[in-house]
Amino acid sequence: MQAQRMNLAAAVALMIGGGAVLAVPASANATELPVSGPGIVVINEIDSSGGEPGDWIELANPGTAAIDLEGYVLTDNSPEDPTHRYTIPAGTVVAPGAHLVIEDGESDLGLGGADSVRLFGTDGTTVVDQYSWTRHAATTYGRCPDGTGEFAQTAVVTKGSANACADAPTETPGPTTPDSEPWPGDAAVAPIAGGITLAEDMSGLDYQYSPDGSTLWAVENGTGGLYRFEVTADGGVTPAQGWEEPKRVRFQADAGKPDAAGPDTEGVTFSPERPDSVFVGAERDNSVKSTNRNTILEVNVRAATGAEIVSTTEWDLTGSLPQVEANTGIEAIEWVADSELEGKLLDENTGAPYDSANYPGADGLFFVAVEETAGVYAYALFDDGSAGRVATLESGLGGVMALDYDESTQTLWGMCDNGCGGTSALFHFGTEDGSAGYTVTHIARPAGLPDTNNEGFTIAPNETCVDGARAAYWLEDGVKADALKQGSIACAPAVTPPSETPGGTETPAPTGSPAATDTQGATPSPGGAAGGGQGSGTETGAKDEALATTGAAHLVLVTLAGLAALTLGGFALTRRRDA
């Protein structure tokens, strides 16, 4: 949930001795001036990653006299957007040494993983205070010492009271946005037709094509809500029958516990190998927000009739992924078929081209993106709840918030949000010389797409092309209205498959089998499987047996082919002699 945006409450809670948050609109030509006098106000503490009950900003008065904040304005990093500002109401006076907190509420001021807070005076142009960051803090960002020092990550959250400071260094700025190629489609992007209103914490998005009617899946991270939309002929969407309201995804341990907060679901994908299921990626349990729990959950959507869907299988990847701060883990997930990866992806376990025979029981690989590292990691999932990490991809961006595989161009998209200007990393599997590996191209967002906290992205397949274009969709976190947007991308050129050439030479499979990584806390359910097979992928003997069987089959085929050739040769020789 890199950019969880907040709506600041119309009501402001004033707490003596506590922290306060103000929302102030900024101007592009704002002049930064010092604040003088006995009454002083500063931005003192910021929670941008889903505090209790939501994001918040704290202001403090370290001066010796009370200060009246009526008419002051707070903004985020979009100061020119009138919906992203909050004007402090009349009667808001902060006593010396007190803190003021503004809660999640009616305003559209939003705080993301790469964002800023700016406080302006009553003229709307004088900067009173400001702070920017490039990723969420594990706790909060606060002044150390309280009210007067520089910003740093705090030791603990101290909403409404003096900051608790640690010896943590101040945040290191993230990488700059790389040079990018232009968006390969029309620049226009607009909110999707139909006026769809979603939850405020939307994140993942995926397009499931069917000639009988396509589906658009979406998830939100606040309550684990899963949305199912039918795609109309014009690319718009309507809620599917029985899905007029989202259904909450639940951990198995939370079954029958309606008060459990549920998973922080950040991404969604599907596999044609499991037509009854979708898979969601979660970075933590919302009941324990300070602890990582990077998990993939499979849920049976065909059997979903109630308001909740309990997972059938869970794969806890926390131990095998890079160790990161809470709320900076899995941000996206995407399934890719083995046929798209065989011989092209380099297997980090074997050092050889990816061979699905090394992972019996796992049909296809699941790619997950981790926010803090901006890396993408490929996993084979097995029906006993274990998983094996197969590959690691570097995006070259400051973050990856969405993943989508385009079969028509055989590329994996990894989209960053406004922390990177909406740039995407386009992964191409295989190299020009035919060896296994990948290359990365950076693609700019369409000019008509606002540079906001877009956390979902998906492309319609080539089968939907009309006049050389197909739909592309973006999902913005932190807003309810117009969160789902639609644009277009160029269709991939039609490719004529090459004719088969008889007598091709078989490429031998790599010897040895990789040691898949056992993941902690695996929770399988009877009958739940990602690949539909029985192999766990962690038993070397089973893999060796599969490889040996494959080799034996090849030997038999070669022997039979040789005998056939000798027979035909003898027959031809006899005919020639008879002639």
Residue, then its C-alpha position, 0 to 999 in steps of 0.5 A: m500500500q505504497a500510497q495510501r491517501m487520506n481524507l482529512a476530517a472536517a472536524v479537528a481534534l485539539m489535544i493539549g500535549g498531543g500532536a496535531v495535523l493541518a491541511v493547507p493549500a499550496s501554490a506553485n509560486a509559494t514563497e518560503l518565509p520564516v515564522s516569527g513571534p511567540g506563537i509558532v506552528v510546525i508540521n511535527e509528525i506524519d503517518s502516511s501508511g494507514g494509521e488508526p483509524g487512518d492516515w493523519i498529520e500532526l501540527a505542534n506549537p513549540g512557541t510560548a504563546a497560543i496561535d490561531l490557525e483559522g484559515y491556514v491550509l494544508t496540501d499534499n504534493s498536488p498543491e494546485d489541485p483544489t480537492h487536495r487541500y484542507t482549510i483549518p476552520a475557525g476557532t482552532v487555537v493551539a496552546p503553547g506546547a500543544h499538538l493538533v491532529i487532523e484525522d481521516g475524513e471528508s477532504d481529498l488530501g492524500l498521503g502516499g508512499a512518495d508524497s509531501v505535506r505543506l502548510f501555508g499561511t492564511d494568504g495561501t502562498t506563504v509556506v509555513d512548513q513542509y516535509s517530503w518523503t519517498r517511501h512510507a516510514a515503518t512507524t511515522y516521520g516526526r521531528c526529533p527533538d519534538g517540535t524543533g528538530e529535523f525529520a526522522q523515523t520515530a521510534v514509536v507512533t506518538k499521535g497527539s503527544a511528544n515524539a519518541c525519537a530513535d537513532a534512526p537516520t533520516e530518509t535517503p532519497g530514492p532514485t530519480t525517474p529514468d529516461s523513458e520511451p513515450w507511451p505506445g498509445d493515445a495520450a487521452v485517459a479519462p474516468i471510466a464510464g458508469g460513475i463507478t464508486l470504489a473504496e478509498d484504498m484501492s490497489g490491484l487490478d487485472y483483466q481476465y479475457s473470455p470470448d463469452g464475456s471478460t472480467l475486471w478484478a480489483v482489490e482494496n487494501g483496507t478491508g481486503g475487498l475483492y471487486r468483480f466487474e463485467v467488461t462492456a462492449d465499449g470497455g466500461v464496467t458494471p458489477a457482476q451479478g452477485w458482486e454488487e458489493p465487494k467480497r472480503v478476502r479472509f485468512q483461513a485463521d479468520a474464518g468465522k471472525p467478522d471483526a478480524a481486520g483481514p489481509d492488506t491485499e495489494g494485488v490480484t491475478f488469475s491463472p487459467e489453470r485454476p478457473d474457479s480461483v483468483f489469487v491475491g497478494a497481501e503484505r501484512d495482516n491488518s490486525v497486526k500492521s507493524t509486522n510483515r506477512n507477505t502472503i499469496l492467498e487463493v480464493n474460490v470465486r465460483a463458490a463465493t455466495g456470501a459477503e466473505i471468501v475464506s482462502t483455500t490455500e495460503w503461501d507465506l513468502t515472508g522468509s524468502l523475500p527480502q526483509v523489508e519494513a512493514n507496509t513496504g512488502i508485496e504490492a502486486i502479483e501476476w501469473v505468467a504461463d510456462s509457455e511464455l517463460e520456457g528457455k527465456l527466463l534464467d532460473e537463479n537456482t540452476g543458472a540455466p534457462y527456466d525448465s518447468a519440469n524442474y518444478p512438477g506440480a506448479d503450472g506457470l510462475f507467480f511474479v510479485a513486486v516488493e515496494e521497498t526494493a522495487g524488485v520483482y520475484a518469480y515463484a513456483l507455487f505448490d499444492d502443499g503450501s510451499a513455494g520456490r523462488v525461481a528468478t529476481l528482476e530489477s526494475g530500475l525504478g523507485g518502486v513497482m506498484a502494479l504488474d501485468y503480463d501482455e501475451s501479445t507482446q510477451t512483456l511484463w509491465g511493472m508500473c510505478d506510481n507518482g513516486c516515479g512519475g508513473t513510469s513503467a518498467l517493461f520486462h522482455f524475457g530472453t535476449e537478442d542472442g537467444s540466451a536466457g535473461y531479460t531486458v528492461t525498457h522504461i515507458a512513460r505514462p500517457a500524458g492524459l493520466p494524472d501523476t497521482n497514486n495509481e496502484g493498479f494497472t492492466i491491459a486488455p488482450n489483443e483479441t479486443c482490438v478495435d481500429g488498432a487500439r485496445a483498452a488500458y486501465w489504471l486504479e488510483d489509491g486514496v480516492k473514491a470517485d473516478a478512481l478507475k480510469q481508462g485509456s488505450i494502448a496500441c495493438a500488437p502486430a499480428v504474427t504469422p507462426p513459422s511453419e514447422t521444420p522437420g528434423g529439428t534438433e532437441t535441446p537437452a534439459p539442464t542436469g540437476s534440479p533446483a532446491a526450491t525454498d520452503t516458505q514459512g507458515a504454509t497453510p494448504s487446504p484440502g484440494g487447494a492447488a496452484g498448479g493442479g499437480q501433486g509435487s511439492g517442489t521441495e523434494t529433490g527426489a521427486k524432481d530427479e525422478a521427473l527429470a529421469t523419466t523425461g530423459a528415458a522418454h526422449l531415449v525411446l523416441v530417438t531409438l524408435a525414430g532410428l529404427a523407422a529410418l532404417t526400415l524406410g531406407g531398406f524399403a527404398l533400397t529394395r524399390r530402387r533395386d527392383a526398378 
